[in-house]
Amino acid sequence: MPEKLTAELYTADGVRKGDVDLSPEIFGIEPNVAVMHQVVTAQLAAARSGTASTKTRGEVRGGGRKPWRQKGLGRARHGSNRSPQWAGGGVAHGPKPRSYAQRTPKKMRRLALRSALSARAAVGQIKVVESFDSWDVPKTKQAVALLEAMGITGKVLLLAEDHERTAIVSFRNLPQVIASNLGQANTYDVLWADTVVMSKGTLDLGQGAPRGTREHAASETSDVRAETSDVRRQTSDAAAPATAHDGDGAPSVGGGDEMSPGEEHGDDI
C-alpha cells in the first residue's frame, strides 16, 4: 500500500477540484479476506426470510384411523395413512420457520468494511464529492449528469451524510446505483460496486463528531483558529523590520537616547 492515499475530488456538478487525502487507517490497511468473507456470509444469511415450512404427520389433516387391522391381511402394518411414506402424508425432517442470522462482532464488521474500502482505494475506485448541499430538490437527471461528468460507469455505491437526503433520493431511482447514508454502509455493497462515490463528510466513517453538535462546531473552530494563527505567524515573519546596527557593527537596541536608571524603573525623581 502507498504511504499517501488520495482520491479524486469533485464538486456537486462534476467539476474536478483536485485530490483529497484518504486516511491510511481506513483506506490503507491490508484487506483481510477471511473476515470479509465471514461478514458477507453473515449478511447474506441474515437477509434470508426463513419462512419455509412443511407439515409433519401430526399436522396433516386426517389419518386418525388405522388403515387396516394389525394382523391377518398379509400387508405391512400401518397406524396412519399420513405417515411420511404415504402419498399425502407428512414430511419427515422438513424445514420449519427459523432465523438464519449469525452474530458478528462489531469490531469484525468494522474491519471488514475498512478492508473493502482499502481494496477499492488501492485500485482508484474511490471518488469523493465535496458536498451535496447545493442540491435543493431531488432530480434523477442531475444524478445522471454527475455520473457522466465524473466518467463513472457500471455499478455505483453512493455514501452521503444524513443531511444530504436530496442526493440519496436523486440516485435512488437508478438501477445500477445503491444510495444510502453512512449508517447503512456495509461490506457487501462496497464489494458489489465497481465505483464508490463518497461525500467528503463520510470519509471518516462517522468517527468524527456529527454535524450540528457542539463537538463538531468546536472542531471546526479549532481548525479555523489553527489556520488563522499560521497566517498571522507568516505575516509577522514577513513584516518583521530589519535589525539596526551601530557603528561598531553590533546591533543596537532601542533609539539613540539612553534612559536614566530612574526612568528605566519608573521611579519618580
Buried (B, 14 or more C-beta within 10 A) or exposed (E): EEEEBBBBBBBBEBEEEEEBEBBBEBBBBEBBEEBBEBBBEBBEBBEEEBEEEEBBBEEBEEBEEEBEEEEEEEEEEBEBBBBEEBEEBBBEEEEEEEEEEEEBEEEBBBBBBBBBBBBBBBEEBBBBBBBBBEBEEBEBEBBBEBBEBBEBEEBBBBBBBBBBBBBBBBBBEBEEBBBBBBEEBBBBBBBBBEBBBBBBBBBEBBEEBEEEEEEBEEEEEEEEEEEEEEEEEEEEEEEEEEEEEEEEEEEEEEEEEEEEEEEEEEEEE
